[in-house]
């Protein structure tokens, strides 16, 4: 079984979506698709693109939800329908035992995400940690410290919104 976790930016610019999706598909199709399991927190942006590609390729999706109130507190109204579709499509859903979304919940979700993963795909521009914990750079550092292979996905021309 190939268990691949994902981390990445939530604020991908619209013009980055196509190149990031193509790069993810290229990496994923190089893996044994018959045993592919993708682990995602289903956040907007990178997590969602990864989850959609795993499912499109016939893989199994494992969703890690950071807190009991994550959907209501964090998922933007425009993203609710897609979040619900992906959560429903997941073969496994793990909801972390935190009442409220926040740093502790995100850090715990990222630890759970990496637990048992064979590698991490990071849709990441290489930016440093923000100091808030639970972010992309923190997850990449944790994966590398655990000895996981990290595939950084940041195709030429990829941008974050507002940059």
N, C-alpha and C positions, 0 to 999 in steps of 0.2 A: 504494500500500500504506500502511496506517495501522499503524505499529508503536508500541505503547503499553507502557511499562514500568510496573511497580508497586513501591511501597515502602510499608511500613506496620507497624503494631504487631502483634506476635505475641500479645499478651496481651489480646485483645478479650474483654470480658465477654460471657457467653452472650446477654444481652438486646440486645447491639449487633449481633449477627450478621445478623439479619433486616433491620434498617434499613441497614446497610452494604451488604449484598448488593443490596438494592433500589436504593440510590444508584449503585452500580457499574453495575448493569444499565441504569439510565437514561442514564448517561454513555456507556456502550459502544454502546447502540442508536442513539445520535445520530451514530455514526461509520459509515463505509462497511464494513458487515459482511463483504462478499464479499472484502475484502482485509485484514481485521483480523488482526494478529499481536500477541499478548500476550506480554510478556517477564516472567518471574517466577523468583525463587529458590526457590519452592515451600516457603517456611518456613510454619510453623503460623500461623493467623490471617489477616491481610490478604492475604498472597501467595497462600495457598490459595484464599480466597474469590474473588479476582480470576481465578485460573487456571480455577476451576470455571465462572465466568460466561463467560469467553472461549470455552471449549469448548462450553458450553450454547448459545451464540449462533452456533456454527458457525465460530468463528475458529480460527486456528492458534496453538498454544502453543509458545513457545521457553523452555526451562528453562535457567537459569544456576545450576550447582551450585558453591558456594564452594570445596569441597575434596574430595579423594579419600575422606576418611573422614567426610564430612558426614552421610551417612545413619546410620552407626553411632554417631558421636560426638554428634550434635546432635538428630536427629529422635527425639521422644519415642515410646515403645512404642505409645501409643494413636494416634499419627499415622502410623505406618509404612505401614499398608495404603493410606491415602489418598495419601501421598507416592508410593508405588510406582505407584498407578493414574495419578496425574498425570504422573509421569516417563515412564511407558509411553505415555501419550496424546500426549506432546509430539512435535511434528514435528521439533524440533531440541533436542538436549541438549548444552550446553557445560559441561564440567567444568573448573574452573580448576586450574592446575597447582600446587596446594598440597597437601602431604601431609595437613596437619592444619587443621581449622577454627580460626579465630581472627581477630583484628583485621585482619591483612594479607589474609587470604583474603576476608573480608567486604568490605573496601574495594575489592579487585580485582574481586570479583563485582559490586559496585555500579557500578564504572566500566564494566564489560562490559555491564551491564544498560542503562545510558544510551547506550552507543555505538550510534549509528544510530537511536535512538528518536525519534519525532516529538513525544511528550509523555510526561509522567509523571503517573500517578494515585497520590496519596499518601493512604493511609488513616491519618490523622494528627491528633492532638489539638492540634497546634501547640506541643508541649513543646520545650524547648531541647535541644541536643545533650547527651549524657551524658558526653562526653569520652572514650568508649571507641572511637569511630570506627566507621564502617560502619553507623550507625543511621539511622533514618528522617529525622531533622532534617538529618543530614549529607548524605544522598542528595538531599533537597529542595534544600538549598543548592547542591549541585553541579549539579543540573539547572537551577536558576535562573541560576547563573553561566554555564552553557553556552547560555543563551537558550531553553531548552525551556519550553513551556507546562506549568504544574503545576496539576492539578485536585486540590484538597484535598477529600477525602471525610471528613466527620465530621458525620453527621446529628444533629439534636437528640436529646438523651438518650443518645447513644453514650457508652460508658464502657469503660475498661480494667479488667480483673479486679483486684480489690484496691483500687479507687478509689471 
